[in-house]
Amino acid sequence: MTFKKIIVAAILLTMTLISSGCTSLGVEPYDRDLLAKGKMALNSSPLDSALDDHIYFSKEATSGGRSFAGGGCGCN
């Protein structure tokens, strides 16, 4: 019975050490200016992206996925 408790405790300790992570792998302060540039954004051109989404959803006669309302007629 105590052998099982030791194994469970060892597994819990191992899982705790593995899941604790390391915080020193973040972005360095001198790299933050590079990440703040416009071309590093997920959506570097919001106007072009909105137009492309509108055309796509109008042609496909579908709606959804990006909070667009309406049908495929192009009147949303």
C-alpha positions in Angstrom: 0.0 0.0 0.0 2.8 2.5 0.8 4.5 1.6 -2.5 1.5 2.8 -4.5 1.5 6.0 -2.5 5.2 6.6 -3.2 4.6 6.0 -7.0 1.6 8.3 -7.0 3.6 11.0 -5.1 6.5 10.6 -7.5 4.1 11.0 -10.5 2.5 14.1 -9.0 5.9 15.6 -8.3 7.1 14.9 -11.8 3.9 16.4 -13.4 4.2 19.5 -11.2 7.8 20.0 -12.2 7.1 19.5 -15.9 4.0 21.7 -15.9 5.7 24.6 -14.0 7.4 25.9 -17.2 10.1 28.4 -17.6 9.4 32.1 -17.8 12.7 33.2 -19.2 11.7 32.3 -22.8 9.6 35.4 -23.3 10.2 38.3 -25.6 13.2 40.3 -24.7 12.7 44.1 -24.2 14.9 45.0 -27.2 12.8 42.8 -29.5 9.5 44.3 -28.6 9.9 47.2 -31.1 10.2 44.7 -33.9 7.0 42.9 -32.9 5.1 46.2 -32.6 5.6 47.0 -36.3 2.5 46.9 -38.6 3.7 44.1 -40.8 4.0 41.8 -37.8 0.3 42.1 -37.0 -2.0 39.1 -37.7 -4.0 41.4 -40.0 -1.5 43.9 -41.5 -4.1 45.5 -43.8 -7.6 45.5 -42.2 -9.3 47.3 -45.1 -8.1 44.8 -47.7 -9.0 41.9 -45.3 -12.5 43.3 -44.8 -13.0 43.7 -48.6 -11.8 40.2 -49.3 -14.1 38.8 -46.6 -17.0 40.6 -48.0 -16.4 39.4 -51.5 -15.8 35.8 -50.3 -19.0 35.6 -48.3 -21.0 37.2 -51.1 -19.7 34.7 -53.7 -20.0 31.7 -51.5 -23.5 32.5 -50.3 -22.5 31.8 -46.8 -22.3 33.8 -43.6 -20.5 33.3 -40.3 -17.1 32.7 -39.0 -16.2 36.4 -38.7 -19.4 37.9 -37.3 -20.9 38.9 -40.7 -24.6 39.0 -41.0 -26.7 38.4 -44.1 -26.8 36.1 -47.0 -24.8 35.7 -50.2 -26.5 38.4 -52.2 -23.9 41.1 -51.3 -26.3 43.1 -49.3 -24.8 42.6 -45.8 
